[in-house]
Amino acid sequence: MVTVLDTLKARPRHPEKAHRPDTPILRKPDWIRVRAPGSPVYNETKAIVRENRLVTVCEEAGCPNIGECWSKKHATFMIMGDTCTRACAFCNVKTGLPDALDGEEPAKVADAIARMELSHAVITSVDRDDLVDGGAEHFAQVIRSVRGLSPNTTIEVLTPDFLRKNGALEKVVEARPDVFNHNLETVPALYLRIRPGARYFHSLRLLQRVKELDPQMFTKSGIMVGLGETREQVLQVMDDMRSADIDFITIGQYLQPSRKHAAIDRFVTPDEFKSYETIAYSKGFLMVSSSPLTRSSHHAGDDFARLRAARAAKHKPA
């Protein structure tokens, strides 16, 4: 007899990719390799996440920096479940029809952040196209809950694009996170293949709108490289971001989660990443993180401190 649990276990993590032809996975160069996790603090962080029955993007997206971050009690909380309604070609998060929202999740996230004594917390989510507001009110509830238990903790959100969700963005901005992050992910020419459910200029406009609603709120966005983009296309994205007054850009190497995901075009060298960093600063970004292992929330707390310092220095009287 086949049970419902058996059916769920047999269901592929990415059903939309199951019948795609396999693509080769390139051998990682030395500069990409990281140590396996397992320190005592890593295990303590893992225990807090498990006790609160929380989801982290660190695990769901297969982040290569999990060992380093969790060993420092840094974790990026992924709210609204572990199942995404989108099917991006690069992403390792499970796709399908998500469960109903957990009304206790805001309190659970706030409790975990308080127990971990985080000075800076990063909160992201799956896409929830099934919800009327895309989950914006849930984001706001999480922010308010964290503020209630940890008033000195700064909060960074990494949100979906809220495509066709009128008024959703305003709900999140009204809750006053310290940093509003939404990733463009790649250059516009690759959207149809890499991010088919999204729209490049909508995402760009979303970030521009944050600044219109709250000029003091820091905005942040990132892209992956190694998907087939050209250098000129990356520089154009930088210009587009600056036109939207984005403060902080992250650039990292795309790593292929499986043979069913988009293939890596090439591994971008550390020198090329350094060149991107130099150019981005010259274009006026307050903060730039550009390296093979750069991810949106990697070193987010330290980067936030540097971001605030950069703004203060920029506006310091001569």
Secondary structure, 3 states (H helix, E strand, C coil): CCCHHHHHHHCCCCHHHCCCCCCCCCCCCHHHCCCCCCCHHHHHHHHHHHHCCCCEHHHHCCCCCHHHHHCCCCCEEEECCCEECCCCCCCCCEECCCCCCCCCHHHHHHHHHHHHCCCEEEEEECCCCCCCCCCHHHHHHHHHHHHHHCCCCEEEEECCCCCCCCCHHHHHHHCCCCEEECCCECCHHHHHHHCCCCCHHHHHHHHHHHHHHCCCCEEEEEEEECCCCCHHHHHHHHHHHHHCCCCEEEEEECCCCCCCCCCCCCCCCHHHHHHHHHHHHHCCCCEEEECCCCCCCCCHHHHHHHHHHHHHHHCCCC
